[in-house]
Amino acid sequence: MRKLAIFTALSVALAAAPASAALKTGASAPDFSAPAAIGGKDFVFSLAEALKKGPVVLYFYPKSFTRGCTIEAHEFAENYDNFAAAGASLIGVSADTIETQRDFSTKECRDKFPVAADANFSVINAYDAKRDRPTQNGDAVSDRISYVVTPDGKIGLTYVSSDPIKHVSETLQFVRQWQESHKPSKI
């Protein structure tokens, strides 16, 4: 029983520990534009444009319509209003095609936020988010990594965990704290 408790605690600690390849807090966030979809409609997502409005929660996920990725998309969609109230926008990124993202944006993101298609891994590689080992069927995918990019173009938070729900709570908590610390003083 004690060994199980120690193993569980260690597993949780390792799951939340940042991957060595992930970009570090304070690093410059690579700027990018990528084909994306929201509500089934295509557009080009621009990080630079999104940052003009406030922090951007940029989350990488392995594959649209898989169990964990669907749970994560649902959680982000359910918390969309909380992120918006904190002044942040959301963008999910995977190596799926734009056709897949169109469908995923409607069904799993519930028309709330966009998902970008990065089939050539240019954004995934720029953010050191490519999974070290391919899936069981040999596909290359991204790791489950979330970043909060602050309006100055810096990485404010790097969060790596296999738990899709924790990505939502950790990034939302960071955005709220960041906004609180960047409120104009009332002097």
Phi, psi and omega per residue, in radians:
M1 nan -0.790 -3.138
R2 -1.122 -0.696 3.123
K3 -1.095 -0.680 3.123
L4 -1.113 -0.748 3.133
A5 -1.103 -0.740 3.123
I6 -1.142 -0.779 3.133
F7 -1.083 -0.756 3.135
T8 -1.093 -0.775 3.127
A9 -1.088 -0.734 3.132
L10 -1.161 -0.716 3.122
S11 -1.084 -0.747 3.117
V12 -1.122 -0.752 3.137
A13 -1.111 -0.738 3.138
L14 -1.198 -0.651 -3.132
A15 -1.130 -0.584 -3.108
A16 -1.544 -0.228 -3.115
A17 -1.236 2.407 3.129
P18 -1.116 2.490 3.058
A19 -1.209 2.602 -3.111
S20 -1.129 -0.440 -3.094
A21 -1.487 -0.362 -3.077
A22 -1.098 2.592 3.092
L23 -1.108 2.519 -3.073
K24 -1.566 2.691 3.049
T25 -0.990 2.365 -3.138
G26 1.635 -0.286 3.124
A27 -1.225 2.718 3.041
S28 -1.239 2.328 3.112
A29 -1.420 2.204 3.094
P30 -1.055 2.234 3.094
D31 -1.280 2.586 3.108
F32 -2.765 2.763 2.919
S33 -2.222 2.501 -3.098
A34 -2.640 2.606 3.038
P35 -1.116 2.345 -3.076
A36 -2.508 2.980 3.093
A37 -2.464 2.514 2.985
I38 -2.439 2.287 -3.107
G39 1.022 0.514 3.117
G40 1.409 0.044 -3.120
K41 -1.917 2.368 -3.115
D42 -1.383 2.584 2.973
F43 -2.798 3.055 3.072
V44 -1.850 2.053 3.099
F45 -1.426 2.297 3.086
S46 -2.091 2.082 3.109
L47 -1.061 -0.771 -3.119
A48 -1.004 -0.745 3.129
E49 -1.179 -0.750 -3.134
A50 -1.111 -0.637 -3.119
L51 -1.188 -0.346 3.095
K52 -1.154 -0.363 -3.105
K53 -1.699 -0.226 -3.115
G54 2.488 -2.988 -3.139
P55 -1.060 2.647 3.114
V56 -2.115 2.192 3.008
V57 -1.563 1.963 -3.103
L58 -1.914 1.928 -3.125
Y59 -2.076 2.340 3.106
F60 -1.752 2.416 3.120
Y61 -2.434 2.650 -3.016
P62 -1.101 -0.924 -2.999
K63 -2.778 2.242 3.102
S64 -1.037 2.523 3.083
F65 1.248 0.175 2.984
T66 -1.550 2.848 -3.007
R67 -0.952 -1.008 -3.083
G68 -1.120 -0.673 -3.113
C69 -1.231 -0.587 3.073
T70 -1.203 -0.751 3.086
I71 -1.029 -0.804 -3.119
E72 -1.090 -0.778 3.123
A73 -1.080 -0.730 3.107
H74 -1.073 -0.771 -3.124
E75 -1.124 -0.752 3.085
F76 -1.103 -0.733 3.128
A77 -1.093 -0.752 3.134
E78 -1.135 -0.464 -3.127
N79 -1.799 0.150 -3.117
Y80 -0.908 -0.833 -3.115
D81 -1.100 -0.594 3.095
N82 -1.159 -0.720 3.096
F83 -1.150 -0.766 3.137
A84 -1.078 -0.726 3.118
A85 -1.093 -0.504 3.110
A86 -1.544 0.056 3.069
G87 1.465 0.239 -3.079
A88 -1.879 2.629 3.001
S89 -1.926 2.843 -3.082
L90 -2.092 2.574 2.956
I91 -2.626 2.218 3.027
G92 -1.728 2.575 -3.134
V93 -2.374 2.320 3.007
S94 -2.521 3.039 -3.141
A95 -1.472 0.159 3.122
D96 -1.199 2.824 3.114
T97 -1.304 2.847 3.097
I98 -1.122 -0.546 3.101
E99 -1.097 -0.759 3.104
T100 -1.146 -0.739 -3.109
Q101 -1.133 -0.611 3.099
R102 -0.996 -0.845 -3.132
D103 -1.180 -0.771 -3.126
F104 -1.104 -0.668 -3.105
S105 -1.102 -0.559 3.136
T106 -1.469 -0.890 -3.030
K107 -1.301 -0.846 -3.006
E108 -1.756 -0.544 3.082
C109 -1.535 -0.076 3.040
R110 0.950 0.652 3.106
D111 1.093 0.280 -3.046
K112 -1.585 -0.663 -3.052
F113 -2.584 2.781 -3.083
P114 -1.465 2.753 2.974
V115 -2.245 2.410 -3.094
A116 -1.809 2.583 3.094
A117 -1.708 2.189 -3.136
D118 -2.305 1.012 -3.081
A119 -1.079 -0.448 3.124
N120 -1.624 0.056 3.050
F121 1.131 0.342 -3.123
S122 -1.183 -0.761 3.116
V123 -1.297 -0.779 3.132
I124 -0.990 -0.795 3.118
N125 -1.183 -0.698 -3.135
A126 -1.062 -0.540 -3.138
Y127 -1.731 0.259 -3.137
D128 0.844 0.781 -3.060
A129 -1.919 0.132 3.141
K130 -1.335 2.294 3.112
R131 -1.138 2.392 -3.106
D132 -1.089 -0.632 -3.099
R133 -2.081 2.470 -3.134
P134 -1.220 2.941 3.090
T135 -1.196 3.062 -3.135
Q136 -1.029 -0.560 3.135
N137 -1.590 0.160 3.039
G138 1.590 0.020 3.141
D139 -1.293 2.437 2.990
A140 -1.443 2.411 -3.139
V141 -2.467 2.984 3.037
S142 -1.526 2.787 2.996
D143 -1.360 2.954 3.044
R144 -1.557 1.669 -3.099
I145 -2.311 2.340 3.057
S146 -2.066 2.470 3.051
Y147 -2.184 2.591 2.859
V148 -1.949 2.096 3.113
V149 -1.749 2.157 -3.121
T150 -1.460 2.786 -3.059
P151 -0.996 -0.334 3.086
D152 -1.448 0.104 3.087
G153 1.417 0.321 3.138
K154 -1.846 2.704 3.041
I155 -1.353 1.992 3.121
G156 -1.547 -0.550 -3.124
L157 -2.584 2.413 2.966
T158 -2.126 2.192 3.140
Y159 -2.324 2.137 3.137
V160 -2.131 2.150 3.101
S161 -2.861 2.579 3.066
S162 -1.368 -0.202 -3.131
D163 -1.426 1.876 -3.066
P164 -1.128 -0.533 -3.101
I165 -1.255 -0.643 -3.129
K166 -1.086 -0.511 3.129
H167 -1.058 -0.690 -3.129
V168 -1.186 -0.878 -3.094
S169 -1.158 -0.689 -3.125
E170 -1.192 -0.754 -3.127
T171 -1.238 -0.672 3.117
L172 -1.122 -0.750 3.111
Q173 -1.059 -0.770 3.140
F174 -1.103 -0.808 -3.109
V175 -1.056 -0.764 3.121
R176 -1.070 -0.775 3.125
Q177 -1.148 -0.713 3.130
W178 -1.088 -0.820 3.138
Q179 -1.063 -0.745 -3.139
E180 -1.063 -0.710 -3.114
S181 -1.352 -0.183 -3.131
H182 -1.974 0.279 3.061
K183 -1.249 2.482 3.061
P184 -1.127 2.482 -3.140
S185 -1.268 2.623 -3.101
K186 -1.795 1.120 -3.135
I187 -1.706 nan nan
